[in-house]
């Protein structure tokens, strides 16, 4: 009676094919999983911040905007409506609240939408790390509408790119509502500030509205 089976060469060839297929498919699966996490984090951040600002508007009796909240006024008022794990005040969370030059320090952490260096913004109005790890940064420079940015998975986790895991919002001066950056009328419109080819140092600031509304957005992030 003759027994049949696989030869060593056949087994090795099969394993090799499996390895090639895995190498081709695993990166796509990882990217898809990460994209889902970023999307869920963005949706949660938008909900948390919108509700906090709406509550503040209602309780104070006047809207949140640049006129009613001058420099270093919004963050202290807003913190009671957000569950925080760590409040860094007007200094930098990453350096344990000891460095006031937060714009320079953050430029070493964050990249643009397509992965370039050149991040250029000051978020010294207030910073906080929420209990779920989100990192919140507020910019109120006195001459532009108030902006709030959120790193949905914290600054200790990559990719640390605007439009990937970091998203910006703007508070509308007339209504006091939180607007996804990139929508018409905001300071950093799409697609000028959300481009895979742009070398602008603020590229990615305008991706938020697109990320919230385009179901394929996170499937097409630049590497």
SELO-904865 format. One record per residue (C-alpha): residue in three letters; residue number from 1; y, z, x. Coordinates in nm, 3 decimals. Layout:
<sites>
('ALA'; NUM; (Y; Z; X))
...
</sites>
This chain:
<sites>
('UNK'; 1; (0.000; 0.000; 0.000))
('UNK'; 2; (0.333; -0.107; 0.147))
('UNK'; 3; (0.633; 0.127; 0.114))
('UNK'; 4; (0.975; -0.027; 0.087))
('UNK'; 5; (1.308; 0.128; 0.180))
('UNK'; 6; (1.642; 0.070; 0.343))
('UNK'; 7; (1.667; 0.003; 0.710))
('UNK'; 8; (1.915; 0.195; 0.923))
('UNK'; 9; (2.126; -0.117; 0.956))
('UNK'; 10; (2.146; -0.158; 0.580))
('UNK'; 11; (2.247; 0.204; 0.534))
('UNK'; 12; (2.520; 0.173; 0.798))
('UNK'; 13; (2.651; -0.147; 0.643))
('UNK'; 14; (2.664; 0.021; 0.299))
('UNK'; 15; (2.847; 0.322; 0.439))
('UNK'; 16; (3.087; 0.090; 0.613))
('UNK'; 17; (3.164; -0.093; 0.288))
('UNK'; 18; (3.216; 0.240; 0.108))
('UNK'; 19; (3.453; 0.349; 0.385))
('UNK'; 20; (3.658; 0.030; 0.359))
('UNK'; 21; (3.684; 0.059; -0.020))
('UNK'; 22; (3.787; 0.425; 0.009))
('UNK'; 23; (4.048; 0.342; 0.270))
('UNK'; 24; (4.192; 0.079; 0.038))
('UNK'; 25; (4.195; 0.286; -0.280))
('UNK'; 26; (4.263; 0.645; -0.173))
('UNK'; 27; (4.626; 0.589; -0.064))
('UNK'; 28; (4.702; 0.429; -0.400))
('UNK'; 29; (4.539; 0.721; -0.584))
('UNK'; 30; (4.732; 0.974; -0.375))
('UNK'; 31; (5.060; 0.792; -0.437))
('UNK'; 32; (4.987; 0.776; -0.809))
('UNK'; 33; (4.909; 1.148; -0.821))
('UNK'; 34; (5.225; 1.233; -0.628))
('UNK'; 35; (5.429; 1.009; -0.854))
('UNK'; 36; (5.301; 1.193; -1.162))
('UNK'; 37; (5.394; 1.526; -1.004))
('UNK'; 38; (5.744; 1.406; -0.919))
('UNK'; 39; (5.794; 1.268; -1.270))
('UNK'; 40; (5.681; 1.590; -1.437))
('UNK'; 41; (5.901; 1.790; -1.200))
('UNK'; 42; (6.203; 1.572; -1.277))
('UNK'; 43; (6.151; 1.601; -1.653))
('UNK'; 44; (6.120; 1.978; -1.623))
('UNK'; 45; (6.432; 2.003; -1.405))
('UNK'; 46; (6.632; 1.794; -1.652))
('UNK'; 47; (6.520; 2.015; -1.941))
('UNK'; 48; (6.587; 2.345; -1.759))
('UNK'; 49; (6.932; 2.244; -1.636))
('UNK'; 50; (7.037; 2.083; -1.965))
('UNK'; 51; (6.941; 2.392; -2.164))
('UNK'; 52; (7.117; 2.622; -1.917))
('UNK'; 53; (7.440; 2.424; -1.933))
('UNK'; 54; (7.424; 2.395; -2.313))
('UNK'; 55; (7.379; 2.773; -2.337))
('UNK'; 56; (7.670; 2.830; -2.103))
('UNK'; 57; (7.889; 2.592; -2.304))
('UNK'; 58; (7.804; 2.770; -2.627))
('UNK'; 59; (7.845; 3.124; -2.499))
('UNK'; 60; (8.171; 3.070; -2.312))
('UNK'; 61; (8.335; 2.872; -2.589))
('UNK'; 62; (8.453; 2.598; -2.354))
('UNK'; 63; (8.265; 2.322; -2.178))
('UNK'; 64; (8.141; 2.312; -1.824))
('UNK'; 65; (8.357; 2.073; -1.629))
('UNK'; 66; (8.572; 2.055; -1.320))
('UNK'; 67; (8.883; 2.178; -1.497))
('UNK'; 68; (8.722; 2.493; -1.639))
('UNK'; 69; (8.506; 2.575; -1.337))
('UNK'; 70; (8.682; 2.546; -1.005))
('UNK'; 71; (8.515; 2.576; -0.667))
('UNK'; 72; (8.256; 2.855; -0.646))
('UNK'; 73; (8.289; 2.932; -1.019))
('UNK'; 74; (7.999; 2.745; -1.176))
('UNK'; 75; (7.704; 2.874; -0.975))
('UNK'; 76; (7.764; 3.245; -1.052))
('UNK'; 77; (7.812; 3.166; -1.423))
('UNK'; 78; (7.506; 2.942; -1.444))
('UNK'; 79; (7.260; 3.170; -1.267))
('UNK'; 80; (7.209; 3.399; -1.567))
('UNK'; 81; (7.062; 3.106; -1.760))
('UNK'; 82; (6.815; 3.000; -1.488))
('UNK'; 83; (6.516; 3.204; -1.373))
('UNK'; 84; (6.564; 3.223; -0.999))
('UNK'; 85; (6.333; 3.327; -0.723))
('UNK'; 86; (6.609; 3.330; -0.463))
('UNK'; 87; (6.986; 3.300; -0.497))
('UNK'; 88; (7.147; 3.183; -0.174))
('UNK'; 89; (7.502; 3.201; -0.306))
('UNK'; 90; (7.739; 2.959; -0.139))
('UNK'; 91; (7.541; 2.929; 0.182))
('UNK'; 92; (7.226; 2.749; 0.286))
('UNK'; 93; (6.885; 2.855; 0.150))
('UNK'; 94; (6.690; 2.687; 0.428))
('UNK'; 95; (6.864; 2.888; 0.697))
('UNK'; 96; (6.831; 3.215; 0.503))
('UNK'; 97; (7.186; 3.202; 0.372))
('UNK'; 98; (7.349; 3.224; 0.713))
('UNK'; 99; (7.483; 2.874; 0.764))
('UNK'; 100; (7.789; 2.769; 0.564))
('UNK'; 101; (7.782; 2.411; 0.692))
('UNK'; 102; (7.513; 2.314; 0.446))
('UNK'; 103; (7.589; 1.943; 0.451))
('UNK'; 104; (7.503; 1.911; 0.817))
('UNK'; 105; (7.185; 2.115; 0.783))
('UNK'; 106; (7.060; 1.926; 0.479))
('UNK'; 107; (7.114; 1.596; 0.659))
('UNK'; 108; (6.828; 1.703; 0.886))
('UNK'; 109; (6.602; 1.755; 0.584))
('UNK'; 110; (6.669; 1.478; 0.335))
('UNK'; 111; (6.646; 1.100; 0.356))
('UNK'; 112; (6.772; 0.817; 0.143))
('UNK'; 113; (6.566; 0.634; -0.120))
('UNK'; 114; (6.414; 0.395; 0.132))
('UNK'; 115; (6.363; 0.655; 0.403))
('UNK'; 116; (6.673; 0.614; 0.617))
('UNK'; 117; (6.872; 0.894; 0.769))
('UNK'; 118; (7.233; 0.923; 0.666))
('UNK'; 119; (7.233; 1.168; 0.377))
('UNK'; 120; (7.597; 1.255; 0.315))
('UNK'; 121; (7.696; 1.521; 0.062))
('UNK'; 122; (7.811; 1.880; 0.053))
('UNK'; 123; (7.626; 2.118; -0.178))
('UNK'; 124; (7.812; 2.435; -0.091))
('UNK'; 125; (7.902; 2.532; -0.449))
('UNK'; 126; (7.572; 2.714; -0.478))
('UNK'; 127; (7.203; 2.692; -0.392))
('UNK'; 128; (6.899; 2.858; -0.545))
('UNK'; 129; (6.521; 2.841; -0.529))
('UNK'; 130; (6.363; 2.878; -0.873))
('UNK'; 131; (6.042; 3.069; -0.935))
('UNK'; 132; (5.841; 2.745; -0.956))
('UNK'; 133; (5.968; 2.634; -0.613))
('UNK'; 134; (6.238; 2.391; -0.728))
('UNK'; 135; (6.541; 2.384; -0.502))
('UNK'; 136; (6.875; 2.353; -0.685))
('UNK'; 137; (7.197; 2.244; -0.512))
('UNK'; 138; (7.542; 2.230; -0.677))
('UNK'; 139; (7.836; 2.023; -0.553))
('UNK'; 140; (8.185; 2.099; -0.684))
('UNK'; 141; (8.438; 1.969; -0.434))
('UNK'; 142; (8.742; 1.990; -0.661))
('UNK'; 143; (8.810; 1.617; -0.674))
('UNK'; 144; (8.498; 1.468; -0.837))
('UNK'; 145; (8.279; 1.556; -1.138))
('UNK'; 146; (8.039; 1.845; -1.072))
('UNK'; 147; (7.699; 1.730; -0.944))
('UNK'; 148; (7.368; 1.914; -0.943))
('UNK'; 149; (7.071; 1.799; -0.735))
('UNK'; 150; (6.714; 1.923; -0.759))
('UNK'; 151; (6.431; 1.896; -0.509))
('UNK'; 152; (6.145; 1.922; -0.757))
('UNK'; 153; (5.884; 2.042; -0.505))
('UNK'; 154; (6.113; 2.231; -0.267))
('UNK'; 155; (6.254; 2.140; 0.073))
('UNK'; 156; (5.938; 2.253; 0.254))
('UNK'; 157; (5.736; 1.969; 0.102))
('UNK'; 158; (5.772; 1.600; 0.177))
('UNK'; 159; (5.878; 1.334; 0.112))
('UNK'; 160; (6.227; 1.492; 0.078))
('UNK'; 161; (6.380; 1.161; -0.029))
('UNK'; 162; (6.641; 1.101; -0.295))
('UNK'; 163; (6.486; 0.912; -0.582))
('UNK'; 164; (6.135; 1.032; -0.488))
('UNK'; 165; (6.127; 1.411; -0.518))
('UNK'; 166; (6.503; 1.476; -0.508))
('UNK'; 167; (6.726; 1.380; -0.800))
('UNK'; 168; (7.093; 1.412; -0.882))
('UNK'; 169; (7.273; 1.482; -1.210))
('UNK'; 170; (7.640; 1.481; -1.306))
('UNK'; 171; (7.821; 1.702; -1.557))
('UNK'; 172; (8.037; 1.491; -1.784))
('UNK'; 173; (8.401; 1.603; -1.770))
('UNK'; 174; (8.463; 1.525; -2.139))
('UNK'; 175; (8.149; 1.656; -2.310))
('UNK'; 176; (8.017; 1.911; -2.062))
('UNK'; 177; (7.672; 1.755; -2.090))
('UNK'; 178; (7.431; 1.698; -1.803))
('UNK'; 179; (7.393; 1.327; -1.731))
('UNK'; 180; (7.118; 1.167; -1.522))
('UNK'; 181; (7.292; 1.008; -1.225))
('UNK'; 182; (7.279; 0.630; -1.234))
('UNK'; 183; (7.362; 0.597; -1.602))
('UNK'; 184; (7.673; 0.396; -1.685))
('UNK'; 185; (7.988; 0.593; -1.617))
('UNK'; 186; (7.839; 0.826; -1.357))
('UNK'; 187; (7.966; 0.848; -1.003))
('UNK'; 188; (7.667; 0.678; -0.836))
('UNK'; 189; (7.553; 0.390; -1.059))
('UNK'; 190; (7.218; 0.213; -1.059))
('UNK'; 191; (7.118; -0.011; -0.881))
('UNK'; 192; (7.395; 0.015; -0.623))
('UNK'; 193; (7.279; 0.364; -0.526))
('UNK'; 194; (6.907; 0.310; -0.584))
('UNK'; 195; (6.794; 0.016; -0.376))
('UNK'; 196; (6.492; -0.049; -0.156))
('UNK'; 197; (6.708; -0.255; 0.080))
('UNK'; 198; (7.039; -0.066; 0.090))
('UNK'; 199; (7.146; 0.108; 0.411))
('UNK'; 200; (7.411; 0.318; 0.232))
('UNK'; 201; (7.402; 0.683; 0.332))
('UNK'; 202; (7.393; 0.788; -0.035))
('UNK'; 203; (7.124; 0.544; -0.142))
('UNK'; 204; (6.899; 0.724; -0.390))
('UNK'; 205; (7.170; 0.931; -0.556))
('UNK'; 206; (7.172; 0.689; -0.852))
('UNK'; 207; (6.796; 0.677; -0.925))
('UNK'; 208; (6.767; 0.961; -1.174))
('UNK'; 209; (6.827; 0.775; -1.501))
('UNK'; 210; (6.589; 0.497; -1.397))
('UNK'; 211; (6.322; 0.751; -1.298))
('UNK'; 212; (6.347; 0.916; -1.640))
('UNK'; 213; (6.332; 0.598; -1.847))
('UNK'; 214; (6.120; 0.344; -1.657))
('UNK'; 215; (5.748; 0.416; -1.697))
('UNK'; 216; (5.670; 0.212; -1.383))
('UNK'; 217; (5.938; 0.369; -1.165))
('UNK'; 218; (5.714; 0.606; -0.969))
('UNK'; 219; (5.452; 0.335; -0.915))
('UNK'; 220; (5.700; 0.126; -0.716))
('UNK'; 221; (5.865; 0.374; -0.480))
('UNK'; 222; (5.945; 0.231; -0.137))
('UNK'; 223; (5.737; 0.370; 0.149))
</sites>
